[in-house]
Amino acid sequence: MTVSAEQVDPAVDSGVPWRRLDARMVVVEPVRTLFKLVPVLIVVLITGSNGDPVRPWITLGIGVLVVLAGVVRWRTTRYRITAERVELHSGWLRRQRRSVPRDRIRTVDLTASPLHRAFRLSVVAVRAADSGGEHRNGGLTLDAVSTAEAETLRRELLDRRPAEPRPVSQPVEPDADVLARLHWAWLRFAPLTFSSLAGVGAIAAAAFNVLNELGVSPTEVDGVDDAAERLAAAPLWLAVGLVGLALLVIAVVGSVVLFTERWWGYRLTREADGTLRVRRGLLTTRSLSVAEERLRGVGVHEPLLLRAGGGAQTRALSTGLGREAQGGVLQPPAPRAEAHRVAGAALRRTGTEIDPTLTPLVPHPAAARRRRYTRALVPVLVLVAAAVVVGRVWPGLGWIWPGTAVLVPLAALLAADRYRALGHALTPQYLVSRLGGLSRRTVALQRSGVIGWTVRQSPFQRRAGLVTLQAVTAAGEGGYRILDVDAADAVALADATTPGLLRRLLG
């Protein structure tokens, strides 16, 4: 039996009735499981069609077991919401007891796959302060409740006031402040994000596995084998170019399709219950609600390709949000100016204030620049020297070192870019920091959200008089670094951000 870290006192709120998940899950859960088993079941049926009457019965037996498992899951799962806690009991052979204190709930995420939407159901994921997901002690998931009940739970758990059911599909209420909407011109950023390209690769791999399970080879498709033979007969440069072009087209088209599915109907709103709410999704709808009172800042992320295209993406820094790729995302990839505007809107920037993530930053000392160049150039120069030695020992490989020498100016450009990214600033409300070369990140962290400091100094930093200062917080990644800042300036910055805290820690 599994019990959450927060033990339940049975004497507390013992009169609050338990609720069950929606009965329609008796149908949804088996269908979802059978859909995952479709390739295996098809293979069993096909291989059993040659006079073997047993294998079709095996397929039928698997289906019956899946349906029974869905019924058992529904019958053994119950939850209740008391004045102090959200409790979930589930399991038959392996029982689980989960309990989340309501005052530690930070976000409520509503998700509805196409199958859930067909039955008007939603999955409610409750995330608490010490949780990145349901598999940690601070969160739980209700899979699934009715759409109206999910909306009621969202409002009740975040606002802690009684709420009347209302359909999720209802238009945004007049008291909800719309901060951002989707602009289809942002589709141009879809191929510039790694998550979209990785998603295309994952879908292609899954499709290949399904075809492999069915015993279908792509080369057996009409025309594919002939095209492969012509490609093999073509010059190498042409074959490589055509394959590269085909992969590029597939990646671009696939990333655009994934972008559309993920961000269809996107809206960022400030609700009357004091939450920031992100709604999006075409086939699978998603709704993420973040309690503003638990918001500790924002981050503007600019991966290399997205930055090259003039784009960026804004994320919320809040306790309870996961560290996964989409954890805390407030908007799709968008123009850089729009990302900074959304960051300011999420932090309630007024019309006369500059967006916190656009605050002019203090550059880091010259020693930090030298470290950037040293760390970028030394490994490349060692590689070039090794290539020269190889070319002298084996003259036939003398062409290697000119190729590696091209990396020297590229490393120098990377070092310059990484130094330009370094910077920090302190405003009356926020500690702002920026770092990164291949992936640049600007973070505006509330000074009140800083709960501690970590100071690190390597031997090389010690010689240069530099340190890495990290602001510790319960939100987001748990800490945000300010790289290669002067040691004396680091102490002064930490003391100015949280007056007296550093002295107490050192004293």
N, C-alpha and C positions, 0 to 999 in steps of 0.2 A: 504494500500500500504506500502511495506517495502522498506526502503532506507538505504543504507550502511552508516557507520559513516563517510566515506570520501565522502562528497557531490560533485556532479559533476557540473562543470561550463559549461553550454551549449555553451558558446562562445569559449571554448578551443577545437581546433581540430574538429570543427563542420563539416568540409568537409570530414572527414574520413568516408568511407561507412560502413554500418552495414553488418554483415555476418550472415547467418543462420547455424544452426547445419546441419549435413549431412542428406539428405532426406531419407536415409535408416533407420533412427531412427523411421520413420513412421511404419516400420515393426518390428523393434527390440523392441521398448518400449511395444507395445501390447503383443508380444510373451512373454516377460519377466514377465509382469504382469499376464498374463494368466497362466504361469507356476506356479506362486505362488498360484494361485487359483485352481490348478488342483484337490487337494483333495476335496475341497468344491464342485466343479462342478461335480466330479464323484459321490459324495454322492447324489447330487440333481438328477442326471440322473438315478442312481440306484433306489432311492426311488420313482422316478416318472415314472418308467417303468411299474407299475402295473395298467395300464388302465387310469392313470391321464395324459391327454395331455398338461396340463398347465406347469408343471415343466420343460420339455424339452425346452419350449419356454422361460422360465425364464433363463435357461442356455444360450440360443442363445442371449437373450437380454443383458445379462451381457457381453458376448463376443463383441457385437456391441458397447456397451458403452465404453468398454476398448479401442477398435480400435479408436473410435471418440476422446477419451481423448488423445490418442497418437498423433493424427493429430493436435488437438488443441494445445498441448504442443509444437509440432514442429513449428506450425505457429506463436506462440506467444513468441518464444524464439529467441533472436538475440544477437550478441556480436560484439565488435570491439576492435581493438588494435591501440591506438594512440601513439604519441611520448611520452606521459606522463602517460597514464593509460590503464588498461584493464577494459572494461565495459561489463556488462551482464544485459540484460533486459529480464524478463520472467514473465509468468503468465497471466491469463485472468481475472478471478474473483478476485484473490489475486495477485496483481502485485508486483514484486520485482525489485529493481534497485540496482545493486551492482557495486562497482567501487574500483579497487585496483591500487594505484600508482606503476608504474613499478620499481621505485628505492627502493621499499620496498619488492619486490618479492625475496624470499629466496630459494624456492624449487619448482620444477614442477614434478608432479607424473603422469606417464602414466599407465593406467590399461586397460586391455582388457579381459573380460570374454569370455568363449567359444562362447557365442552367438554373442558378439561383433566381435570376431575374424572371425566368419563365414561370416560376412558382411564387413570385413576389416575396422573396426571402433575401436576407442580408446577413453577412458575417460581421460580428462586432468584436473587434480586438481592443481590449483595455490594456493600456500600458501605464506603468507606474514609475516612480522616481528611480528605482534601481533596476529597471528592466529595459532590455533592448528587444524583447519579444516574448511570446507566450511560453517559451521554454526556459525562461528565467523566472525566479521566484516572485518577481514583482508584477507579473501580468497574467492575463487569461484571455481566452477566446471563446465566444459563444457562436457556434456554428451549427444551426443558424436560427434566427428568429424572423418574424414577419417584418416587412419593410417599415410599417408604421411603428411597430414595437422598437425596432432598431433606432429610429429617429427619436423616439421618446427616451430610450436609454441614453443616447448621446447627450441630449439636453439635460437629463436628470443627473448623470454622472459628472458632467463638467460644471453645471450650474448649481447642482444640489438644491434645486427648487422643483416642485411638481410641474410636469409638462404634459400637455395633451398630445395624443398621437396625431401625426400629420404625414402625408405621403412625401417620400424623398423627392419624387418627381415634380412636386409643386414648385412654381417659380419662386425666385428669391423674394423674401418678404420685404416690405418697404423699410423695416427697421434694420435691414442688413446692408452694410456699407460695402459696395463693390469696389475692391482695390485694383483688380486686374482682370482682364479677359483675354481669350486667345485671339491672336492675329495670325491669319493663315500665311502671311509673309514670313513668319518664323519657320516655315517648313524648310527654308534654305539652310537652317542650322542642323537639321536632322542627320545628315551624313557626317557631321563634324563631332559627334559624340560617341565615345567608346561604347557606352551602354547599348546604343542602337545597333552598332556594328556587331557587338557580341550577341545581341538578341537575334540578328539575322543568321549568324553562324550557328547558334543553338537550334533555331528552327530548321535550318538545313540539315544539321546532324540528326535531329529527331526524325525528319522525313526519310533520311537515308536508312536509319535503323528500322523504321516501319517497313520500307521496301525490302530490306534485307530479311526481316521476319517473314514476309510474304513470299520470299524466294524470287523477287523480281530484281533483275540487274538493270541499272540505268542504260547500259550499252545495248540491251535488247530492245529498247524503244526504237521505233522506225526512224531512221535518219540520223540517230545519234552515232551509231557505229560508223556510218559512211563519213560523217563530219569528222570523227576522230581520225580516220585514215587519211583524209585530205589534210588535216592539220599536221599529222606526223610527216607528211611528204613535203610540207612547206618549209621555207628557210627558217632557221632557229629564231632569228630576230622577229620575223613575222608571227610565228607560232606563239612566242612569248608575249608579243604585243596584243594579239587577239585574245589570248587567255586572260591577260591582265585587264583588257578592256571589258571582257564579259564579266569578270569578277567585280569590276568597278560598277558596272551597270546594275548587277544584282544587288550589290551593297547599297547603292544609292536608292534604288527603288524599294528595297526591303526596309531600309531605315526610314524612308518617308511613310511607308505603310505602318510601321511600328509607332512612329511619332503620332500619326493620326489616331491610331487605336488608343494610345496612352493618354493623349491630351485633348481628345474630342470633348467639347463642351466645357473646357477649363474655365473655372471662375475662382478667384481668391476673394473672400468676403470677410468682413468683420461683423460677427453676429452680435445680436443684442445680449446674449448670455456671456459676453466677454471672451469669445474664442475667435481665433483665426481659423477659417475653414477653407480647405482646398477640395474642389470637386472636379472630377475628370473621368474620362474613360468612355469608349464607344461600346465594345462588347462586354468588357468587365468594368463596371463602374466603381469608383473609389471616392471616398470622402474622408479626409483627414482633418480632425479638429484639434487644435492646440490651445490650451488655456493660456491667455495672455499674461495672467499673473505669474505663470511659470516660465514665460519666455525670457531668456537670458541674453539674447543677442541674435545677430544674423551673420551669415557668411556669404560672400559673393565668390563663386568658384569659376575659374577660367582655365580649363584644360587647353593644351597647346593648340589643337586643331580648332577648337571653338574660339579661342582668343585670336587666332590668325584670321578667322572670319568675322571678327568684331562682336562676338557673342559672349554671354556669361549666363550663370544660373544662380538663383538665390536660394539659400536654405535657412531654416529656422534652427536656432540653438536652444533646445529645451530639454529638460530632463524627461526621460521616458521614450525619447525618439531613438530608433535604432541607428547603428553605424553603417548599415548597408547602403548601397549606391543611391537608393531613392529615399533614404531616411530623412525626413524633415524638409523635403523639396517643396518650395512654395510656388514655383513656376516652371514652365518648360524652358529649354534653351531659348534665349531671347537676346535682342541687342543689348550691348553692355550698359548703355544709358538706362534702358528699361529695367535691367536687373538692379541697378543702384537705386532707381526710383522705388521699386517694390520693396527693397530693403528698408528704405526710409519710411515708406508707408506702413510697413509691418511694425516699426518701432515708434509709430505715431509722430513722425517728423512734421512740424508745422511749416507753413508756407515761407516763413522768414529764415528757417534753418537750412543749413546744408545737409545733404544726406550723410549720415555717419560714416558710411563706407567710402565717401569721397573726401573725407577730411584730409587736408595736406599733412603729409607724414614727415617725420624727422629722419633724414638719411643716416645710415650707420657709418662708423668711422672708416678711414682708409684701410685700416688693418682688415676689416671685413671684406673689402674689395680684393685685397691680396689673397685672402683665403679662398675666395671664389675662383680666382684665376689659378691658384695653386692646385686646388682640388680638381679642377676641370682639365688643366693642361698636363700635369705630371703623369697621370696614367696614359694619356695619349702619346706623350713623348717617349715613355718607356716602350709602348707598343711599336712606335716608329723605329726606335733603336733596335728592338728585337727583329723587326722586319729587315733592316739593313744588314744585320749579322747573318740572317738566314739567306739573304741574297748573295752575300760574299761566300758563304760556305757552299751553297748550291746555286751556281750562276743561272741555272734554268728558272729559278724563282725570283730573279732580280726585279720582276715587275711588281712584286708585292709592296715594297716600301713606298713607291710613288702613290699607290692607292691609299695606304694608311696616312700618308702626309696630308691628304685632303681633310682628314679629321682635325688637324691642328686649328685651322681658322674656324671650323664649326665649334670646337670646344671653347675657343676664345669668345665667340659670339654668345654661346650659352652662358659663360661666366659673366659677361657684361650684362646679359639680360637678368640673371639671377641677382646680381648686385642692385640693379635698378629696382627690382621688386622689393628689396629689403626696406623696411621702414616701420615706424610706429608713431603713435600720437596719443595724447591723453586729453579728453574733453571733460566737461563737467559731469557727463553721464557715462561715457564709454571709454574703454581701452581699445584702441584700434591698432591692428597689426596686419602686416602683409609680408608674404614670402612665397617662394616657389619659382621655378623656371619652366619646366615642362608642364606643370600644373600650378598656376598661380591662385592664391587664395587671400582674400581680404576679409578680416573678421572684425566686427564691432561687438565687443563683449561688455555687457553692463558691469560697471564697477562694483555694484552691489552683489553681482553674481560670482565674484572672485572669492573663493573660500580658502585659498592658500597659494603658496609659491614654491616652485622647484627651481633651483639654480644648479646648472651643470657646467663643468669646465674640463675640457680635454687637455692633455699636455700641450698640444699645439695652440689651443686657445689661451692657455696660461702664459705661454711665451709672448702672445700678441696682446695680452691684457683684455681679452674678451671673454664673455660668458654667454650661455643660452639661458634666457629667463623664460619660465613657463608659468602662465597663470592657470591655476587649478580651479576647476568649476565642476559642478554636478551635471552640467548640461553638455549636449553634443558629444564630443570626443573625450571629454573629461579634462582636457588641458590644451592650451594654445600657446605655441612657442614664439618667442621673439629672438631670432637667431643673431649671434655675433654682435651683441651690443657691448659697449664699454662697461667694465665691471662697476665702476662708480656710478655711471648713469643707470645701470640696472637696479642698483639698490635704491637710488633716488626715485626711479619710476615706480618700483613696487611700493615704496613708502608713500608716495603721492597718491597712488591708486587706492590703496587700503591703509589709511593712516593708522599707525600703531601696530598693525598686524605683523609686519616683518620684525619689528623690534621684539614683539612677544615671542615669535618663533625662534629668534636668535638668542633671546635673553633667558 
